[in-house]
Amino acid sequence: MTRAFSLIEVLIAIVVLALGLLGLAAVFPAVIAQQREASDTVQGVSAERSVSEVLLGHARLNERPAPNANDTNPADRRGWGVLAKQPEWSPEGGWTPPTLVADLTQIPDGAGLGLVPTTGWMAVGQQGGITIALPLADRLTPVPYTALEDPRFVWDMAARRVDVSPTRVRPATTTRDDDQVQVAIFVRRIDPAIRRPDNRPLRELFLNDTLPLATRRVPVASDARGRPTFDGVGGGTAPNYAPIFSFRIEDEDFAQEAQGNAEVEWIVPDTSGGFDDLRPYVAQVGQKFVDQAGGVHEVIEVQAAGNGVPALRLRVSPPVPARLGADISSLPEGELRMLATAQTPAAVVVRTIRP
């Protein structure tokens, strides 16, 4: 006589199978997220290479001044010299993120870079001199209207003055022929939760200047406190483009970590200056920073305050050279700082260009 399964055994088998399927289902989102992140990282690096080619091949950025040009006259400056020959700009070699302006023809003297938050347009220049526009369309990847797919990445940059002369540590407050421009390029993913009025393609929402501001979108948005909203708007009646910013590193903690070491793995973001709003977005594994020597660092571990840890600590790779904090007063801002974006960038690269 053949023995059959009892109802209890069948129910137990169904429960075990259901638990197994639930466990498998829980794995799929994580796997998909990892695959998406890996794909974005690869494409972000590819986009970064394209950006470098754009900057090095940009006709106006690489324009040479006339033979009889006067560098002291802003109207005579050309190409990257619009920055390097501007004495007020980055006088001690400090990073200068774009200044938020309503009109790119009104970039303040000494700012060097301007950004219109409602449209995302950037420019290099200053009042009284020429302005070299970096339209949003030129900073999107894939390039709008040349590919069927929507843009997936956008790039932005901060810049500073550098001098490779072996006789000087950093630039003085006047320009020299050996002054160069160093740019930190941040490649970010387009906000994932952008709503599309009338099902318009993203390129139309980003670039069609005939649309009312309430309908337009920007690739990466933040609210009035700098926090990313991931919706292309930012919470106001008009779009608000999320800019590059800098934050301070605790000097005393850095000095303690640097004692007897050539490198510092753990850094502590400053707790003052209204940085509380942005700290959660900076303290993320995968977040990337640029230091005052032009080094790029990625967060590989986060230690929250508590359980014997006095403050939020970030472990970065590669470590920060200890010599960077050897003499805090000699740094451009007189303190340790890092460039960052609220959205975790897909890629960050630093390039040095001689005008």
C-alpha positions as CSV (number, residue, x, y, z in Angstrom):
1,M,0.0,0.0,0.0
2,T,1.5,3.4,-1.1
3,R,1.6,6.0,1.6
4,A,0.3,9.5,0.7
5,F,1.3,12.9,2.1
6,S,-0.8,14.1,4.9
7,L,-2.4,17.6,4.7
8,I,-0.1,18.9,7.5
9,E,3.0,17.8,5.4
10,V,1.6,19.5,2.3
11,L,1.0,22.7,4.3
12,I,4.5,22.6,5.8
13,A,6.0,22.2,2.3
14,I,3.9,25.2,1.0
15,V,5.1,27.3,4.0
16,V,8.7,26.4,3.3
17,L,8.4,27.1,-0.4
18,A,6.7,30.4,0.3
19,L,9.5,31.4,2.7
20,G,12.0,30.5,0.1
21,L,10.2,32.5,-2.6
22,L,9.9,35.5,-0.3
23,G,13.7,35.3,0.5
24,L,14.4,35.1,-3.3
25,A,12.1,38.0,-4.0
26,A,13.9,40.1,-1.3
27,V,17.2,39.5,-3.1
28,F,16.0,40.7,-6.5
29,P,15.7,44.5,-5.7
30,A,19.2,44.5,-4.1
31,V,20.7,42.7,-7.1
32,I,18.9,45.1,-9.6
33,A,20.0,48.1,-7.6
34,Q,23.6,46.9,-7.6
35,Q,23.5,46.2,-11.3
36,R,22.0,49.7,-11.9
37,E,24.7,51.3,-9.7
38,A,27.5,49.3,-11.5
39,S,26.0,50.3,-14.9
40,D,25.7,53.9,-13.9
41,T,29.3,53.9,-12.6
42,V,30.7,52.5,-15.8
43,Q,28.6,55.0,-17.9
44,G,29.5,57.8,-15.5
45,V,33.2,57.1,-16.0
46,S,32.6,57.0,-19.8
47,A,30.7,60.4,-19.5
48,E,33.6,61.8,-17.5
49,R,36.0,61.0,-20.3
50,S,33.7,62.7,-22.8
51,V,33.6,65.7,-20.5
52,S,37.4,65.9,-20.5
53,E,37.4,65.8,-24.2
54,V,34.8,68.5,-24.4
55,L,36.8,70.9,-22.2
56,L,40.1,70.2,-23.9
57,G,38.5,70.7,-27.3
58,H,36.1,73.5,-26.6
59,A,36.8,76.2,-29.2
60,R,36.1,79.2,-27.0
61,L,37.7,77.8,-23.9
62,N,40.9,77.1,-25.8
63,E,40.9,80.3,-27.8
64,R,44.3,82.1,-27.8
65,P,44.5,85.9,-27.1
66,A,45.5,88.3,-29.8
67,P,49.3,88.9,-30.0
68,N,48.9,92.5,-28.8
69,A,46.3,91.6,-26.1
70,N,46.6,93.3,-22.7
71,D,46.0,90.7,-19.9
72,T,45.0,93.5,-17.5
73,N,42.1,94.3,-19.7
74,P,39.2,91.8,-19.1
75,A,37.9,92.4,-22.6
76,D,41.3,91.2,-24.1
77,R,41.3,87.9,-22.2
78,R,40.5,84.7,-24.1
79,G,39.9,81.0,-23.4
80,W,41.0,79.7,-20.0
81,G,42.9,83.0,-19.6
82,V,39.5,84.5,-18.7
83,L,40.1,82.7,-15.4
84,A,43.9,82.5,-15.1
85,K,44.5,86.1,-16.0
86,Q,41.9,87.4,-13.6
87,P,43.8,88.5,-10.4
88,E,40.8,88.5,-8.2
89,W,39.9,84.9,-9.0
90,S,41.2,82.2,-6.8
91,P,44.1,84.4,-5.6
92,E,45.5,81.9,-3.2
93,G,44.6,78.7,-5.1
94,G,41.3,78.0,-3.4
95,W,38.5,76.1,-5.1
96,T,35.7,78.3,-6.4
97,P,32.4,76.6,-7.1
98,P,30.1,78.5,-9.5
99,T,28.4,81.6,-8.0
100,L,24.6,81.6,-8.3
101,V,23.5,84.4,-10.6
102,A,20.3,85.5,-12.3
103,D,22.1,86.5,-15.5
104,L,25.4,85.0,-16.8
105,T,26.5,88.4,-18.0
106,Q,26.6,89.5,-14.4
107,I,29.2,87.2,-12.9
108,P,30.8,89.2,-10.1
109,D,34.5,90.1,-10.4
110,G,36.6,87.4,-8.8
111,A,33.8,84.7,-9.0
112,G,35.1,83.3,-12.3
113,L,32.2,80.8,-12.7
114,G,28.5,81.5,-12.8
115,L,25.4,79.3,-12.6
116,V,21.8,80.2,-13.2
117,P,19.8,78.0,-10.8
118,T,16.5,78.1,-12.7
119,T,18.0,76.8,-15.9
120,G,21.3,75.1,-15.0
121,W,23.3,77.2,-17.5
122,M,26.9,77.8,-16.6
123,A,29.5,80.3,-17.8
124,V,33.1,81.3,-17.4
125,G,33.7,85.1,-17.2
126,Q,33.4,88.3,-15.2
127,Q,31.7,91.7,-15.5
128,G,33.5,93.9,-18.1
129,G,35.0,90.9,-19.9
130,I,33.9,88.2,-22.2
131,T,31.6,85.4,-21.1
132,I,32.0,81.8,-22.3
133,A,28.7,80.0,-21.9
134,L,28.6,76.3,-21.0
135,P,24.9,75.6,-21.9
136,L,23.1,72.8,-20.2
137,A,22.7,71.1,-23.5
138,D,26.5,70.7,-23.8
139,R,26.7,69.2,-20.3
140,L,24.2,66.4,-20.7
141,T,25.0,62.8,-21.6
142,P,23.9,61.3,-24.0
143,V,23.9,64.6,-25.9
144,P,20.3,65.7,-26.4
145,Y,18.8,65.3,-29.9
146,T,21.7,63.1,-31.0
147,A,20.4,59.9,-29.3
148,L,17.0,58.4,-28.9
149,E,17.3,57.9,-25.2
150,D,16.9,60.6,-22.6
151,P,20.0,62.1,-20.9
152,R,21.2,60.1,-18.0
153,F,24.0,62.3,-16.6
154,V,24.9,65.9,-16.2
155,W,28.3,67.4,-15.4
156,D,29.4,70.5,-13.5
157,M,32.7,71.9,-12.4
158,A,34.5,74.0,-9.8
159,A,37.9,75.5,-10.6
160,R,41.0,77.0,-9.0
161,R,44.3,78.6,-9.9
162,V,47.4,76.4,-9.6
163,D,51.1,77.1,-10.3
164,V,53.5,74.3,-11.1
165,S,56.5,76.5,-10.7
166,P,59.0,74.6,-8.4
167,T,59.9,77.9,-6.7
168,R,56.5,78.7,-5.3
169,V,54.1,76.7,-3.1
170,R,50.9,78.4,-4.3
171,P,49.9,81.4,-6.4
172,A,50.2,84.9,-5.1
173,T,47.4,87.5,-5.5
174,T,48.7,88.6,-8.9
175,T,48.8,86.6,-12.1
176,R,51.8,85.0,-13.6
177,D,52.6,83.4,-16.9
178,D,52.9,79.9,-15.3
179,D,49.4,80.1,-13.6
180,Q,47.2,77.2,-14.7
181,V,43.6,76.3,-14.2
182,Q,42.6,73.2,-12.4
183,V,39.0,72.0,-12.8
184,A,37.1,69.4,-10.6
185,I,34.4,67.8,-12.8
186,F,31.4,66.2,-11.0
187,V,29.3,63.8,-13.2
188,R,25.9,63.2,-11.6
189,R,22.9,61.0,-12.5
190,I,19.7,62.8,-13.6
191,D,17.2,63.0,-10.8
192,P,15.2,59.7,-10.9
193,A,11.8,61.0,-9.8
194,I,11.2,63.8,-12.3
195,R,7.5,64.1,-13.3
196,R,6.9,64.9,-16.9
197,P,4.0,67.3,-17.6
198,D,2.2,66.2,-20.8
199,N,4.6,63.3,-21.0
200,R,7.3,65.5,-22.5
201,P,10.7,64.0,-23.0
202,L,13.3,65.2,-20.5
203,R,15.3,67.1,-23.0
204,E,12.3,69.3,-23.7
205,L,11.8,69.9,-20.0
206,F,15.5,70.8,-19.5
207,L,16.1,72.8,-22.7
208,N,12.9,74.3,-24.1
209,D,13.1,77.9,-22.9
210,T,9.6,78.7,-24.2
211,L,8.1,76.6,-21.4
212,P,7.0,78.4,-18.3
213,L,9.3,78.0,-15.3
214,A,6.6,76.0,-13.4
215,T,6.8,73.4,-16.2
216,R,10.5,73.3,-16.7
217,R,12.9,70.9,-14.9
218,V,16.6,70.8,-14.1
219,P,18.7,67.6,-14.2
220,V,19.6,67.8,-10.5
221,A,17.5,69.7,-8.0
222,S,17.8,70.8,-4.4
223,D,15.6,72.7,-2.0
224,A,16.3,76.1,-0.4
225,R,18.5,74.4,2.2
226,G,20.6,72.6,-0.4
227,R,19.0,69.2,0.2
228,P,18.5,67.1,-2.9
229,T,14.8,66.5,-3.9
230,F,15.5,64.1,-6.8
231,D,12.5,65.5,-8.7
232,G,14.0,68.1,-11.0
233,V,12.2,70.9,-9.2
234,G,13.5,71.6,-5.7
235,G,10.2,72.4,-3.9
236,G,9.6,75.9,-5.2
237,T,7.6,77.5,-8.0
238,A,10.7,77.5,-10.3
239,P,13.4,74.8,-10.7
240,N,16.4,75.1,-8.4
241,Y,19.7,73.5,-9.7
242,A,21.7,71.7,-7.1
243,P,25.2,73.3,-7.0
244,I,28.7,72.1,-6.0
245,F,29.5,73.2,-2.4
246,S,32.4,72.8,0.0
247,F,32.4,71.7,3.7
248,R,34.9,71.9,6.5
249,I,36.9,69.1,8.0
250,E,37.5,69.1,11.8
251,D,41.1,70.3,12.1
252,E,41.9,68.9,15.5
253,D,40.6,65.5,14.7
254,F,42.6,65.5,11.4
255,A,45.7,66.5,13.2
256,Q,45.3,63.7,15.8
257,E,44.7,61.1,13.1
258,A,47.8,62.4,11.2
259,Q,50.2,62.1,14.1
260,G,53.0,59.7,13.0
261,N,51.1,58.8,9.8
262,A,51.6,59.7,6.2
263,E,47.9,59.4,5.4
264,V,44.6,59.9,7.2
265,E,41.8,57.4,6.5
266,W,39.1,58.8,8.7
267,I,37.8,62.4,8.4
268,V,35.1,64.2,10.5
269,P,32.8,66.7,8.8
270,D,32.4,69.9,10.7
271,T,29.2,70.3,12.7
272,S,28.9,74.1,12.4
273,G,27.9,76.6,9.7
274,G,24.5,75.2,8.8
275,F,26.0,71.9,7.5
276,D,23.5,69.7,9.4
277,D,21.1,69.7,6.5
278,L,23.7,68.3,4.1
279,R,25.5,66.0,6.5
280,P,23.3,62.9,5.7
281,Y,24.0,63.2,2.0
282,V,27.7,63.7,2.5
283,A,27.9,60.7,4.9
284,Q,27.0,58.0,2.4
285,V,29.1,55.1,1.1
286,G,30.1,55.9,-2.5
287,Q,30.0,59.7,-1.9
288,K,33.0,61.4,-3.5
289,F,35.0,64.5,-2.5
290,V,37.8,66.6,-3.8
291,D,40.5,68.0,-1.4
292,Q,42.5,71.2,-1.6
293,A,45.4,69.4,-3.3
294,G,43.1,68.2,-6.1
295,G,42.9,64.6,-4.8
296,V,39.6,62.7,-5.2
297,H,38.4,60.5,-2.3
298,E,35.4,58.1,-2.0
299,V,33.6,57.2,1.2
300,I,33.9,53.5,1.9
301,E,32.6,53.4,5.5
302,V,30.5,55.6,7.8
303,Q,30.7,55.5,11.6
304,A,27.8,57.2,13.3
305,A,28.3,59.0,16.6
306,G,27.6,56.9,19.7
307,N,28.9,53.7,21.2
308,G,32.3,55.2,21.9
309,V,32.5,57.2,18.6
310,P,32.4,60.9,19.6
311,A,31.4,62.2,16.1
312,L,30.3,61.1,12.7
313,R,33.4,59.8,10.9
314,L,33.9,58.9,7.3
315,R,36.5,56.5,6.0
316,V,37.8,57.5,2.6
317,S,39.8,55.9,-0.2
318,P,42.4,56.8,-1.1
319,P,43.3,58.3,2.3
320,V,43.9,62.1,2.6
321,P,47.7,62.9,2.7
322,A,48.6,64.0,6.2
323,R,50.8,66.8,4.8
324,L,47.6,68.5,3.6
325,G,46.9,69.4,7.2
326,A,50.5,69.9,8.3
327,D,50.1,73.7,8.3
328,I,46.4,74.5,8.3
329,S,47.0,78.3,8.1
330,S,48.8,77.9,4.8
331,L,45.7,76.4,3.0
332,P,43.8,78.8,0.8
333,E,40.8,79.0,3.1
334,G,42.9,78.7,6.2
335,E,41.1,75.4,7.0
336,L,40.7,71.9,5.6
337,R,37.8,71.8,3.2
338,M,36.3,69.3,0.6
339,L,34.3,69.9,-2.5
340,A,31.1,67.8,-2.8
341,T,27.6,67.6,-4.3
342,A,24.5,66.6,-2.4
343,Q,23.7,63.9,-5.0
344,T,26.3,61.1,-4.9
345,P,28.2,61.6,-8.2
346,A,28.8,58.7,-10.6
347,A,32.3,60.0,-11.4
348,V,34.7,62.8,-10.3
349,V,37.9,63.8,-12.1
350,V,40.4,66.6,-11.7
351,R,42.1,68.1,-14.8
352,T,44.9,70.7,-15.0
353,I,44.8,73.0,-18.1
354,R,47.4,75.5,-19.2
355,P,45.9,78.6,-20.8
